[in-house]
């Protein structure tokens, strides 16, 4: 399993790290927008781990 990657749709900042698998850490540190997981496989895993 690869390290989760996410990107801010608002300012374009990119983040990488296991913390991204936790929704509480999926916020942009620059502008506070919700980050979008850019790796589809990881995104699915994240959804499976943390259902809405
Ligand atoms: Zn941002």
mmCIF file of the protein (N, C-alpha, C, O) and its ligand, coordinates in Angstrom:
data_MODEL
# 
_entry.id   MODEL 
# 
loop_
_entity.id 
_entity.type 
_entity.pdbx_number_of_molecules 
1 polymer     1 
2 non-polymer 1 
# 
_entity_poly.entity_id                      1 
_entity_poly.type                           'polypeptide(L)' 
_entity_poly.nstd_linkage                   no 
_entity_poly.nstd_monomer                   no 
_entity_poly.pdbx_seq_one_letter_code       
;(UNK)(UNK)(UNK)(UNK)(UNK)(UNK)(UNK)(UNK)(UNK)(UNK)(UNK)(UNK)(UNK)(UNK)(UNK)(UNK)
(UNK)(UNK)(UNK)(UNK)(UNK)(UNK)(UNK)(UNK)(UNK)(UNK)(UNK)(UNK)(UNK)(UNK)(UNK)(UNK)
(UNK)(UNK)(UNK)(UNK)(UNK)(UNK)(UNK)(UNK)(UNK)(UNK)(UNK)(UNK)(UNK)(UNK)(UNK)(UNK)
(UNK)(UNK)(UNK)(UNK)
;
_entity_poly.pdbx_seq_one_letter_code_can   XXXXXXXXXXXXXXXXXXXXXXXXXXXXXXXXXXXXXXXXXXXXXXXXXXXX 
_entity_poly.pdbx_strand_id                 A 
# 
loop_
_entity_poly_seq.entity_id 
_entity_poly_seq.num 
_entity_poly_seq.mon_id 
_entity_poly_seq.hetero 
1 1  UNK n 
1 2  UNK n 
1 3  UNK n 
1 4  UNK n 
1 5  UNK n 
1 6  UNK n 
1 7  UNK n 
1 8  UNK n 
1 9  UNK n 
1 10 UNK n 
1 11 UNK n 
1 12 UNK n 
1 13 UNK n 
1 14 UNK n 
1 15 UNK n 
1 16 UNK n 
1 17 UNK n 
1 18 UNK n 
1 19 UNK n 
1 20 UNK n 
1 21 UNK n 
1 22 UNK n 
1 23 UNK n 
1 24 UNK n 
1 25 UNK n 
1 26 UNK n 
1 27 UNK n 
1 28 UNK n 
1 29 UNK n 
1 30 UNK n 
1 31 UNK n 
1 32 UNK n 
1 33 UNK n 
1 34 UNK n 
1 35 UNK n 
1 36 UNK n 
1 37 UNK n 
1 38 UNK n 
1 39 UNK n 
1 40 UNK n 
1 41 UNK n 
1 42 UNK n 
1 43 UNK n 
1 44 UNK n 
1 45 UNK n 
1 46 UNK n 
1 47 UNK n 
1 48 UNK n 
1 49 UNK n 
1 50 UNK n 
1 51 UNK n 
1 52 UNK n 
# 
loop_
_struct_asym.id 
_struct_asym.entity_id 
A 1 
B 2 
# 
loop_
_chem_comp.id 
_chem_comp.type 
_chem_comp.mon_nstd_flag 
UNK 'L-peptide linking' . 
ZN  non-polymer         . 
# 
_pdbx_entity_nonpoly.entity_id   2 
_pdbx_entity_nonpoly.name        ? 
_pdbx_entity_nonpoly.comp_id     ZN 
# 
_pdbx_nonpoly_scheme.asym_id         B 
_pdbx_nonpoly_scheme.entity_id       2 
_pdbx_nonpoly_scheme.mon_id          ZN 
_pdbx_nonpoly_scheme.ndb_seq_num     1 
_pdbx_nonpoly_scheme.pdb_seq_num     101 
_pdbx_nonpoly_scheme.auth_seq_num    101 
_pdbx_nonpoly_scheme.pdb_mon_id      ZN 
_pdbx_nonpoly_scheme.auth_mon_id     ZN 
_pdbx_nonpoly_scheme.pdb_strand_id   A 
_pdbx_nonpoly_scheme.pdb_ins_code    . 
# 
loop_
_atom_site.group_PDB 
_atom_site.id 
_atom_site.type_symbol 
_atom_site.label_atom_id 
_atom_site.label_alt_id 
_atom_site.label_comp_id 
_atom_site.label_asym_id 
_atom_site.label_entity_id 
_atom_site.label_seq_id 
_atom_site.pdbx_PDB_ins_code 
_atom_site.Cartn_x 
_atom_site.Cartn_y 
_atom_site.Cartn_z 
_atom_site.occupancy 
_atom_site.B_iso_or_equiv 
_atom_site.pdbx_formal_charge 
_atom_site.auth_seq_id 
_atom_site.auth_comp_id 
_atom_site.auth_asym_id 
_atom_site.auth_atom_id 
_atom_site.pdbx_PDB_model_num 
ATOM   1   N  N  . UNK A 1 1  ? 0.849   -1.199 0.000  1.00 0.00 ? 1   UNK A N  1 
ATOM   2   C  CA . UNK A 1 1  ? 0.000   0.000  0.000  1.00 0.00 ? 1   UNK A CA 1 
ATOM   3   C  C  . UNK A 1 1  ? 0.880   1.244  0.000  1.00 0.00 ? 1   UNK A C  1 
ATOM   4   O  O  . UNK A 1 1  ? 1.836   1.351  0.769  1.00 0.00 ? 1   UNK A O  1 
ATOM   5   N  N  . UNK A 1 2  ? 0.538   2.172  -0.874 1.00 0.00 ? 2   UNK A N  1 
ATOM   6   C  CA . UNK A 1 2  ? 1.353   3.377  -0.987 1.00 0.00 ? 2   UNK A CA 1 
ATOM   7   C  C  . UNK A 1 2  ? 0.932   4.424  0.030  1.00 0.00 ? 2   UNK A C  1 
ATOM   8   O  O  . UNK A 1 2  ? -0.168  4.380  0.581  1.00 0.00 ? 2   UNK A O  1 
ATOM   9   N  N  . UNK A 1 3  ? 1.824   5.352  0.261  1.00 0.00 ? 3   UNK A N  1 
ATOM   10  C  CA . UNK A 1 3  ? 1.533   6.434  1.197  1.00 0.00 ? 3   UNK A CA 1 
ATOM   11  C  C  . UNK A 1 3  ? 0.474   7.350  0.584  1.00 0.00 ? 3   UNK A C  1 
ATOM   12  O  O  . UNK A 1 3  ? 0.592   7.748  -0.575 1.00 0.00 ? 3   UNK A O  1 
ATOM   13  N  N  . UNK A 1 4  ? -0.544  7.678  1.349  1.00 0.00 ? 4   UNK A N  1 
ATOM   14  C  CA . UNK A 1 4  ? -1.612  8.531  0.835  1.00 0.00 ? 4   UNK A CA 1 
ATOM   15  C  C  . UNK A 1 4  ? -1.107  9.891  0.364  1.00 0.00 ? 4   UNK A C  1 
ATOM   16  O  O  . UNK A 1 4  ? -0.229  10.497 0.978  1.00 0.00 ? 4   UNK A O  1 
ATOM   17  N  N  . UNK A 1 5  ? -1.685  10.349 -0.738 1.00 0.00 ? 5   UNK A N  1 
ATOM   18  C  CA . UNK A 1 5  ? -1.351  11.669 -1.252 1.00 0.00 ? 5   UNK A CA 1 
ATOM   19  C  C  . UNK A 1 5  ? -2.632  12.467 -1.403 1.00 0.00 ? 5   UNK A C  1 
ATOM   20  O  O  . UNK A 1 5  ? -3.675  11.933 -1.779 1.00 0.00 ? 5   UNK A O  1 
ATOM   21  N  N  . UNK A 1 6  ? -2.536  13.751 -1.104 1.00 0.00 ? 6   UNK A N  1 
ATOM   22  C  CA . UNK A 1 6  ? -3.715  14.607 -1.220 1.00 0.00 ? 6   UNK A CA 1 
ATOM   23  C  C  . UNK A 1 6  ? -3.321  15.968 -1.756 1.00 0.00 ? 6   UNK A C  1 
ATOM   24  O  O  . UNK A 1 6  ? -2.175  16.402 -1.638 1.00 0.00 ? 6   UNK A O  1 
ATOM   25  N  N  . UNK A 1 7  ? -4.301  16.627 -2.347 1.00 0.00 ? 7   UNK A N  1 
ATOM   26  C  CA . UNK A 1 7  ? -4.050  17.949 -2.901 1.00 0.00 ? 7   UNK A CA 1 
ATOM   27  C  C  . UNK A 1 7  ? -5.185  18.883 -2.499 1.00 0.00 ? 7   UNK A C  1 
ATOM   28  O  O  . UNK A 1 7  ? -6.346  18.482 -2.419 1.00 0.00 ? 7   UNK A O  1 
ATOM   29  N  N  . UNK A 1 8  ? -4.822  20.136 -2.250 1.00 0.00 ? 8   UNK A N  1 
ATOM   30  C  CA . UNK A 1 8  ? -5.831  21.130 -1.903 1.00 0.00 ? 8   UNK A CA 1 
ATOM   31  C  C  . UNK A 1 8  ? -6.440  21.676 -3.189 1.00 0.00 ? 8   UNK A C  1 
ATOM   32  O  O  . UNK A 1 8  ? -5.722  22.196 -4.043 1.00 0.00 ? 8   UNK A O  1 
ATOM   33  N  N  . UNK A 1 9  ? -7.767  21.561 -3.335 1.00 0.00 ? 9   UNK A N  1 
ATOM   34  C  CA . UNK A 1 9  ? -8.425  22.046 -4.542 1.00 0.00 ? 9   UNK A CA 1 
ATOM   35  C  C  . UNK A 1 9  ? -8.453  23.567 -4.611 1.00 0.00 ? 9   UNK A C  1 
ATOM   36  O  O  . UNK A 1 9  ? -8.712  24.137 -5.670 1.00 0.00 ? 9   UNK A O  1 
ATOM   37  N  N  . UNK A 1 10 ? -8.192  24.215 -3.503 1.00 0.00 ? 10  UNK A N  1 
ATOM   38  C  CA . UNK A 1 10 ? -8.317  25.666 -3.435 1.00 0.00 ? 10  UNK A CA 1 
ATOM   39  C  C  . UNK A 1 10 ? -7.001  26.367 -3.774 1.00 0.00 ? 10  UNK A C  1 
ATOM   40  O  O  . UNK A 1 10 ? -6.960  27.232 -4.649 1.00 0.00 ? 10  UNK A O  1 
ATOM   41  N  N  . UNK A 1 11 ? -5.913  25.985 -3.069 1.00 0.00 ? 11  UNK A N  1 
ATOM   42  C  CA . UNK A 1 11 ? -4.639  26.675 -3.284 1.00 0.00 ? 11  UNK A CA 1 
ATOM   43  C  C  . UNK A 1 11 ? -3.608  25.802 -3.976 1.00 0.00 ? 11  UNK A C  1 
ATOM   44  O  O  . UNK A 1 11 ? -2.532  26.282 -4.334 1.00 0.00 ? 11  UNK A O  1 
ATOM   45  N  N  . UNK A 1 12 ? -3.925  24.507 -4.174 1.00 0.00 ? 12  UNK A N  1 
ATOM   46  C  CA . UNK A 1 12 ? -3.034  23.639 -4.918 1.00 0.00 ? 12  UNK A CA 1 
ATOM   47  C  C  . UNK A 1 12 ? -1.905  23.017 -4.116 1.00 0.00 ? 12  UNK A C  1 
ATOM   48  O  O  . UNK A 1 12 ? -1.049  22.341 -4.686 1.00 0.00 ? 12  UNK A O  1 
ATOM   49  N  N  . UNK A 1 13 ? -1.881  23.229 -2.806 1.00 0.00 ? 13  UNK A N  1 
ATOM   50  C  CA . UNK A 1 13 ? -0.841  22.643 -1.971 1.00 0.00 ? 13  UNK A CA 1 
ATOM   51  C  C  . UNK A 1 13 ? -0.981  21.121 -1.963 1.00 0.00 ? 13  UNK A C  1 
ATOM   52  O  O  . UNK A 1 13 ? -2.093  20.596 -1.941 1.00 0.00 ? 13  UNK A O  1 
ATOM   53  N  N  . UNK A 1 14 ? 0.155   20.416 -1.980 1.00 0.00 ? 14  UNK A N  1 
ATOM   54  C  CA . UNK A 1 14 ? 0.116   18.964 -1.986 1.00 0.00 ? 14  UNK A CA 1 
ATOM   55  C  C  . UNK A 1 14 ? 0.665   18.409 -0.682 1.00 0.00 ? 14  UNK A C  1 
ATOM   56  O  O  . UNK A 1 14 ? 1.618   18.941 -0.114 1.00 0.00 ? 14  UNK A O  1 
ATOM   57  N  N  . UNK A 1 15 ? 0.041   17.321 -0.215 1.00 0.00 ? 15  UNK A N  1 
ATOM   58  C  CA . UNK A 1 15 ? 0.453   16.709 1.042  1.00 0.00 ? 15  UNK A CA 1 
ATOM   59  C  C  . UNK A 1 15 ? 0.634   15.217 0.850  1.00 0.00 ? 15  UNK A C  1 
ATOM   60  O  O  . UNK A 1 15 ? -0.073  14.594 0.058  1.00 0.00 ? 15  UNK A O  1 
ATOM   61  N  N  . UNK A 1 16 ? 1.577   14.649 1.573  1.00 0.00 ? 16  UNK A N  1 
ATOM   62  C  CA . UNK A 1 16 ? 1.803   13.212 1.534  1.00 0.00 ? 16  UNK A CA 1 
ATOM   63  C  C  . UNK A 1 16 ? 2.036   12.713 2.954  1.00 0.00 ? 16  UNK A C  1 
ATOM   64  O  O  . UNK A 1 16 ? 2.784   13.332 3.711  1.00 0.00 ? 16  UNK A O  1 
ATOM   65  N  N  . UNK A 1 17 ? 1.405   11.599 3.326  1.00 0.00 ? 17  UNK A N  1 
ATOM   66  C  CA . UNK A 1 17 ? 1.642   11.065 4.660  1.00 0.00 ? 17  UNK A CA 1 
ATOM   67  C  C  . UNK A 1 17 ? 0.472   10.238 5.156  1.00 0.00 ? 17  UNK A C  1 
ATOM   68  O  O  . UNK A 1 17 ? -0.658  10.384 4.692  1.00 0.00 ? 17  UNK A O  1 
ATOM   69  N  N  . UNK A 1 18 ? 0.764   9.375  6.097  1.00 0.00 ? 18  UNK A N  1 
ATOM   70  C  CA . UNK A 1 18 ? -0.265  8.477  6.626  1.00 0.00 ? 18  UNK A CA 1 
ATOM   71  C  C  . UNK A 1 18 ? -1.354  9.237  7.371  1.00 0.00 ? 18  UNK A C  1 
ATOM   72  O  O  . UNK A 1 18 ? -2.477  8.745  7.485  1.00 0.00 ? 18  UNK A O  1 
ATOM   73  N  N  . UNK A 1 19 ? -1.053  10.398 7.869  1.00 0.00 ? 19  UNK A N  1 
ATOM   74  C  CA . UNK A 1 19 ? -2.058  11.176 8.589  1.00 0.00 ? 19  UNK A CA 1 
ATOM   75  C  C  . UNK A 1 19 ? -3.267  11.458 7.708  1.00 0.00 ? 19  UNK A C  1 
ATOM   76  O  O  . UNK A 1 19 ? -4.371  11.675 8.207  1.00 0.00 ? 19  UNK A O  1 
ATOM   77  N  N  . UNK A 1 20 ? -3.051  11.455 6.388  1.00 0.00 ? 20  UNK A N  1 
ATOM   78  C  CA . UNK A 1 20 ? -4.145  11.756 5.460  1.00 0.00 ? 20  UNK A CA 1 
ATOM   79  C  C  . UNK A 1 20 ? -5.239  10.691 5.492  1.00 0.00 ? 20  UNK A C  1 
ATOM   80  O  O  . UNK A 1 20 ? -6.368  10.942 5.070  1.00 0.00 ? 20  UNK A O  1 
ATOM   81  N  N  . UNK A 1 21 ? -4.902  9.500  5.993  1.00 0.00 ? 21  UNK A N  1 
ATOM   82  C  CA . UNK A 1 21 ? -5.916  8.447  6.063  1.00 0.00 ? 21  UNK A CA 1 
ATOM   83  C  C  . UNK A 1 21 ? -6.931  8.749  7.164  1.00 0.00 ? 21  UNK A C  1 
ATOM   84  O  O  . UNK A 1 21 ? -7.993  8.130  7.232  1.00 0.00 ? 21  UNK A O  1 
ATOM   85  N  N  . UNK A 1 22 ? -6.595  9.694  8.011  1.00 0.00 ? 22  UNK A N  1 
ATOM   86  C  CA . UNK A 1 22 ? -7.529  10.134 9.053  1.00 0.00 ? 22  UNK A CA 1 
ATOM   87  C  C  . UNK A 1 22 ? -8.211  11.430 8.602  1.00 0.00 ? 22  UNK A C  1 
ATOM   88  O  O  . UNK A 1 22 ? -7.536  12.432 8.367  1.00 0.00 ? 22  UNK A O  1 
ATOM   89  N  N  . UNK A 1 23 ? -9.537  11.416 8.479  1.00 0.00 ? 23  UNK A N  1 
ATOM   90  C  CA . UNK A 1 23 ? -10.270 12.595 7.993  1.00 0.00 ? 23  UNK A CA 1 
ATOM   91  C  C  . UNK A 1 23 ? -9.954  13.858 8.784  1.00 0.00 ? 23  UNK A C  1 
ATOM   92  O  O  . UNK A 1 23 ? -10.034 14.962 8.246  1.00 0.00 ? 23  UNK A O  1 
ATOM   93  N  N  . UNK A 1 24 ? -9.597  13.706 10.051 1.00 0.00 ? 24  UNK A N  1 
ATOM   94  C  CA . UNK A 1 24 ? -9.341  14.883 10.882 1.00 0.00 ? 24  UNK A CA 1 
ATOM   95  C  C  . UNK A 1 24 ? -8.075  15.606 10.444 1.00 0.00 ? 24  UNK A C  1 
ATOM   96  O  O  . UNK A 1 24 ? -7.892  16.784 10.751 1.00 0.00 ? 24  UNK A O  1 
ATOM   97  N  N  . UNK A 1 25 ? -7.206  14.906 9.729  1.00 0.00 ? 25  UNK A N  1 
ATOM   98  C  CA . UNK A 1 25 ? -5.955  15.521 9.271  1.00 0.00 ? 25  UNK A CA 1 
ATOM   99  C  C  . UNK A 1 25 ? -6.025  15.901 7.805  1.00 0.00 ? 25  UNK A C  1 
ATOM   100 O  O  . UNK A 1 25 ? -5.024  16.308 7.215  1.00 0.00 ? 25  UNK A O  1 
ATOM   101 N  N  . UNK A 1 26 ? -7.212  15.768 7.210  1.00 0.00 ? 26  UNK A N  1 
ATOM   102 C  CA . UNK A 1 26 ? -7.335  16.030 5.781  1.00 0.00 ? 26  UNK A CA 1 
ATOM   103 C  C  . UNK A 1 26 ? -7.805  17.455 5.509  1.00 0.00 ? 26  UNK A C  1 
ATOM   104 O  O  . UNK A 1 26 ? -8.745  17.680 4.746  1.00 0.00 ? 26  UNK A O  1 
ATOM   105 N  N  . UNK A 1 27 ? -7.139  18.402 6.142  1.00 0.00 ? 27  UNK A N  1 
ATOM   106 C  CA . UNK A 1 27 ? -7.432  19.821 5.923  1.00 0.00 ? 27  UNK A CA 1 
ATOM   107 C  C  . UNK A 1 27 ? -6.154  20.517 5.476  1.00 0.00 ? 27  UNK A C  1 
ATOM   108 O  O  . UNK A 1 27 ? -5.059  20.187 5.932  1.00 0.00 ? 27  UNK A O  1 
ATOM   109 N  N  . UNK A 1 28 ? -6.309  21.484 4.577  1.00 0.00 ? 28  UNK A N  1 
ATOM   110 C  CA . UNK A 1 28 ? -5.143  22.225 4.118  1.00 0.00 ? 28  UNK A CA 1 
ATOM   111 C  C  . UNK A 1 28 ? -4.625  23.116 5.246  1.00 0.00 ? 28  UNK A C  1 
ATOM   112 O  O  . UNK A 1 28 ? -5.387  23.845 5.882  1.00 0.00 ? 28  UNK A O  1 
ATOM   113 N  N  . UNK A 1 29 ? -3.298  23.042 5.482  1.00 0.00 ? 29  UNK A N  1 
ATOM   114 C  CA . UNK A 1 29 ? -2.712  23.829 6.567  1.00 0.00 ? 29  UNK A CA 1 
ATOM   115 C  C  . UNK A 1 29 ? -2.580  25.299 6.171  1.00 0.00 ? 29  UNK A C  1 
ATOM   116 O  O  . UNK A 1 29 ? -2.359  26.154 7.028  1.00 0.00 ? 29  UNK A O  1 
ATOM   117 N  N  . UNK A 1 30 ? -2.711  25.594 4.884  1.00 0.00 ? 30  UNK A N  1 
ATOM   118 C  CA . UNK A 1 30 ? -2.563  26.979 4.422  1.00 0.00 ? 30  UNK A CA 1 
ATOM   119 C  C  . UNK A 1 30 ? -3.902  27.711 4.400  1.00 0.00 ? 30  UNK A C  1 
ATOM   120 O  O  . UNK A 1 30 ? -4.001  28.841 4.880  1.00 0.00 ? 30  UNK A O  1 
ATOM   121 N  N  . UNK A 1 31 ? -4.936  27.069 3.842  1.00 0.00 ? 31  UNK A N  1 
ATOM   122 C  CA . UNK A 1 31 ? -6.196  27.778 3.679  1.00 0.00 ? 31  UNK A CA 1 
ATOM   123 C  C  . UNK A 1 31 ? -7.368  27.097 4.376  1.00 0.00 ? 31  UNK A C  1 
ATOM   124 O  O  . UNK A 1 31 ? -8.460  27.661 4.434  1.00 0.00 ? 31  UNK A O  1 
ATOM   125 N  N  . UNK A 1 32 ? -7.158  25.878 4.912  1.00 0.00 ? 32  UNK A N  1 
ATOM   126 C  CA . UNK A 1 32 ? -8.214  25.232 5.679  1.00 0.00 ? 32  UNK A CA 1 
ATOM   127 C  C  . UNK A 1 32 ? -9.247  24.482 4.856  1.00 0.00 ? 32  UNK A C  1 
ATOM   128 O  O  . UNK A 1 32 ? -10.231 23.982 5.400  1.00 0.00 ? 32  UNK A O  1 
ATOM   129 N  N  . UNK A 1 33 ? -9.028  24.400 3.534  1.00 0.00 ? 33  UNK A N  1 
ATOM   130 C  CA . UNK A 1 33 ? -9.982  23.685 2.682  1.00 0.00 ? 33  UNK A CA 1 
ATOM   131 C  C  . UNK A 1 33 ? -9.822  22.176 2.862  1.00 0.00 ? 33  UNK A C  1 
ATOM   132 O  O  . UNK A 1 33 ? -8.776  21.704 3.308  1.00 0.00 ? 33  UNK A O  1 
ATOM   133 N  N  . UNK A 1 34 ? -10.867 21.425 2.511  1.00 0.00 ? 34  UNK A N  1 
ATOM   134 C  CA . UNK A 1 34 ? -10.796 19.974 2.584  1.00 0.00 ? 34  UNK A CA 1 
ATOM   135 C  C  . UNK A 1 34 ? -9.900  19.457 1.471  1.00 0.00 ? 34  UNK A C  1 
ATOM   136 O  O  . UNK A 1 34 ? -10.070 19.817 0.306  1.00 0.00 ? 34  UNK A O  1 
ATOM   137 N  N  . UNK A 1 35 ? -8.940  18.607 1.839  1.00 0.00 ? 35  UNK A N  1 
ATOM   138 C  CA . UNK A 1 35 ? -8.020  18.069 0.842  1.00 0.00 ? 35  UNK A CA 1 
ATOM   139 C  C  . UNK A 1 35 ? -8.695  16.960 0.048  1.00 0.00 ? 35  UNK A C  1 
ATOM   140 O  O  . UNK A 1 35 ? -9.563  16.250 0.554  1.00 0.00 ? 35  UNK A O  1 
ATOM   141 N  N  . UNK A 1 36 ? -8.278  16.828 -1.204 1.00 0.00 ? 36  UNK A N  1 
ATOM   142 C  CA . UNK A 1 36 ? -8.789  15.766 -2.067 1.00 0.00 ? 36  UNK A CA 1 
ATOM   143 C  C  . UNK A 1 36 ? -7.702  14.711 -2.214 1.00 0.00 ? 36  UNK A C  1 
ATOM   144 O  O  . UNK A 1 36 ? -6.583  15.021 -2.621 1.00 0.00 ? 36  UNK A O  1 
ATOM   145 N  N  . UNK A 1 37 ? -8.031  13.461 -1.884 1.00 0.00 ? 37  UNK A N  1 
ATOM   146 C  CA . UNK A 1 37 ? -7.074  12.372 -2.042 1.00 0.00 ? 37  UNK A CA 1 
ATOM   147 C  C  . UNK A 1 37 ? -6.846  12.140 -3.533 1.00 0.00 ? 37  UNK A C  1 
ATOM   148 O  O  . UNK A 1 37 ? -7.794  11.923 -4.289 1.00 0.00 ? 37  UNK A O  1 
ATOM   149 N  N  . UNK A 1 38 ? -5.580  12.188 -3.949 1.00 0.00 ? 38  UNK A N  1 
ATOM   150 C  CA . UNK A 1 38 ? -5.298  12.110 -5.383 1.00 0.00 ? 38  UNK A CA 1 
ATOM   151 C  C  . UNK A 1 38 ? -5.007  10.690 -5.853 1.00 0.00 ? 38  UNK A C  1 
ATOM   152 O  O  . UNK A 1 38 ? -5.029  10.416 -7.053 1.00 0.00 ? 38  UNK A O  1 
ATOM   153 N  N  . UNK A 1 39 ? -4.732  9.781  -4.909 1.00 0.00 ? 39  UNK A N  1 
ATOM   154 C  CA . UNK A 1 39 ? -4.472  8.392  -5.277 1.00 0.00 ? 39  UNK A CA 1 
ATOM   155 C  C  . UNK A 1 39 ? -5.774  7.612  -5.131 1.00 0.00 ? 39  UNK A C  1 
ATOM   156 O  O  . UNK A 1 39 ? -6.279  7.450  -4.020 1.00 0.00 ? 39  UNK A O  1 
ATOM   157 N  N  . UNK A 1 40 ? -6.322  7.125  -6.249 1.00 0.00 ? 40  UNK A N  1 
ATOM   158 C  CA . UNK A 1 40 ? -7.639  6.485  -6.229 1.00 0.00 ? 40  UNK A CA 1 
ATOM   159 C  C  . UNK A 1 40 ? -7.692  5.278  -5.309 1.00 0.00 ? 40  UNK A C  1 
ATOM   160 O  O  . UNK A 1 40 ? -8.673  5.071  -4.594 1.00 0.00 ? 40  UNK A O  1 
ATOM   161 N  N  . UNK A 1 41 ? -6.622  4.476  -5.333 1.00 0.00 ? 41  UNK A N  1 
ATOM   162 C  CA . UNK A 1 41 ? -6.601  3.275  -4.501 1.00 0.00 ? 41  UNK A CA 1 
ATOM   163 C  C  . UNK A 1 41 ? -6.670  3.653  -3.022 1.00 0.00 ? 41  UNK A C  1 
ATOM   164 O  O  . UNK A 1 41 ? -7.395  3.043  -2.237 1.00 0.00 ? 41  UNK A O  1 
ATOM   165 N  N  . UNK A 1 42 ? -5.898  4.669  -2.670 1.00 0.00 ? 42  UNK A N  1 
ATOM   166 C  CA . UNK A 1 42 ? -5.887  5.123  -1.289 1.00 0.00 ? 42  UNK A CA 1 
ATOM   167 C  C  . UNK A 1 42 ? -7.236  5.724  -0.921 1.00 0.00 ? 42  UNK A C  1 
ATOM   168 O  O  . UNK A 1 42 ? -7.739  5.507  0.181  1.00 0.00 ? 42  UNK A O  1 
ATOM   169 N  N  . UNK A 1 43 ? -7.812  6.469  -1.832 1.00 0.00 ? 43  UNK A N  1 
ATOM   170 C  CA . UNK A 1 43 ? -9.096  7.102  -1.561 1.00 0.00 ? 43  UNK A CA 1 
ATOM   171 C  C  . UNK A 1 43 ? -10.145 6.050  -1.220 1.00 0.00 ? 43  UNK A C  1 
ATOM   172 O  O  . UNK A 1 43 ? -10.947 6.233  -0.304 1.00 0.00 ? 43  UNK A O  1 
ATOM   173 N  N  . UNK A 1 44 ? -10.131 4.946  -1.967 1.00 0.00 ? 44  UNK A N  1 
ATOM   174 C  CA . UNK A 1 44 ? -11.090 3.883  -1.715 1.00 0.00 ? 44  UNK A CA 1 
ATOM   175 C  C  . UNK A 1 44 ? -10.859 3.276  -0.342 1.00 0.00 ? 44  UNK A C  1 
ATOM   176 O  O  . UNK A 1 44 ? -11.797 3.025  0.414  1.00 0.00 ? 44  UNK A O  1 
ATOM   177 N  N  . UNK A 1 45 ? -9.575  3.044  -0.033 1.00 0.00 ? 45  UNK A N  1 
ATOM   178 C  CA . UNK A 1 45 ? -9.233  2.474  1.270  1.00 0.00 ? 45  UNK A CA 1 
ATOM   179 C  C  . UNK A 1 45 ? -9.667  3.400  2.398  1.00 0.00 ? 45  UNK A C  1 
ATOM   180 O  O  . UNK A 1 45 ? -10.199 2.956  3.415  1.00 0.00 ? 45  UNK A O  1 
ATOM   181 N  N  . UNK A 1 46 ? -9.437  4.664  2.206  1.00 0.00 ? 46  UNK A N  1 
ATOM   182 C  CA . UNK A 1 46 ? -9.808  5.653  3.221  1.00 0.00 ? 46  UNK A CA 1 
ATOM   183 C  C  . UNK A 1 46 ? -11.310 5.618  3.455  1.00 0.00 ? 46  UNK A C  1 
ATOM   184 O  O  . UNK A 1 46 ? -11.779 5.652  4.593  1.00 0.00 ? 46  UNK A O  1 
ATOM   185 N  N  . UNK A 1 47 ? -12.059 5.550  2.354  1.00 0.00 ? 47  UNK A N  1 
ATOM   186 C  CA . UNK A 1 47 ? -13.518 5.508  2.475  1.00 0.00 ? 47  UNK A CA 1 
ATOM   187 C  C  . UNK A 1 47 ? -13.950 4.234  3.207  1.00 0.00 ? 47  UNK A C  1 
ATOM   188 O  O  . UNK A 1 47 ? -14.855 4.260  4.041  1.00 0.00 ? 47  UNK A O  1 
ATOM   189 N  N  . UNK A 1 48 ? -13.284 3.115  2.877  1.00 0.00 ? 48  UNK A N  1 
ATOM   190 C  CA . UNK A 1 48 ? -13.624 1.859  3.525  1.00 0.00 ? 48  UNK A CA 1 
ATOM   191 C  C  . UNK A 1 48 ? -13.341 1.915  5.028  1.00 0.00 ? 48  UNK A C  1 
ATOM   192 O  O  . UNK A 1 48 ? -14.110 1.395  5.836  1.00 0.00 ? 48  UNK A O  1 
ATOM   193 N  N  . UNK A 1 49 ? -12.239 2.545  5.383  1.00 0.00 ? 49  UNK A N  1 
ATOM   194 C  CA . UNK A 1 49 ? -11.838 2.614  6.787  1.00 0.00 ? 49  UNK A CA 1 
ATOM   195 C  C  . UNK A 1 49 ? -12.710 3.580  7.586  1.00 0.00 ? 49  UNK A C  1 
ATOM   196 O  O  . UNK A 1 49 ? -13.005 3.350  8.759  1.00 0.00 ? 49  UNK A O  1 
ATOM   197 N  N  . UNK A 1 50 ? -13.111 4.653  6.933  1.00 0.00 ? 50  UNK A N  1 
ATOM   198 C  CA . UNK A 1 50 ? -13.878 5.671  7.641  1.00 0.00 ? 50  UNK A CA 1 
ATOM   199 C  C  . UNK A 1 50 ? -15.178 5.979  6.901  1.00 0.00 ? 50  UNK A C  1 
ATOM   200 O  O  . UNK A 1 50 ? -15.264 6.966  6.170  1.00 0.00 ? 50  UNK A O  1 
ATOM   201 N  N  . UNK A 1 51 ? -16.175 5.142  7.090  1.00 0.00 ? 51  UNK A N  1 
ATOM   202 C  CA . UNK A 1 51 ? -17.452 5.394  6.417  1.00 0.00 ? 51  UNK A CA 1 
ATOM   203 C  C  . UNK A 1 51 ? -18.101 6.688  6.926  1.00 0.00 ? 51  UNK A C  1 
ATOM   204 O  O  . UNK A 1 51 ? -17.887 7.091  8.069  1.00 0.00 ? 51  UNK A O  1 
ATOM   205 N  N  . UNK A 1 52 ? -18.874 7.312  6.086  1.00 0.00 ? 52  UNK A N  1 
ATOM   206 C  CA . UNK A 1 52 ? -19.504 8.583  6.464  1.00 0.00 ? 52  UNK A CA 1 
ATOM   207 C  C  . UNK A 1 52 ? -20.504 8.430  7.608  1.00 0.00 ? 52  UNK A C  1 
ATOM   208 O  O  . UNK A 1 52 ? -21.111 9.413  8.033  1.00 0.00 ? 52  UNK A O  1 
HETATM 209 ZN ZN . ZN  B 2 .  ? -5.168  25.154 0.514  1.00 0.00 ? 101 ZN  A ZN 1 
# 
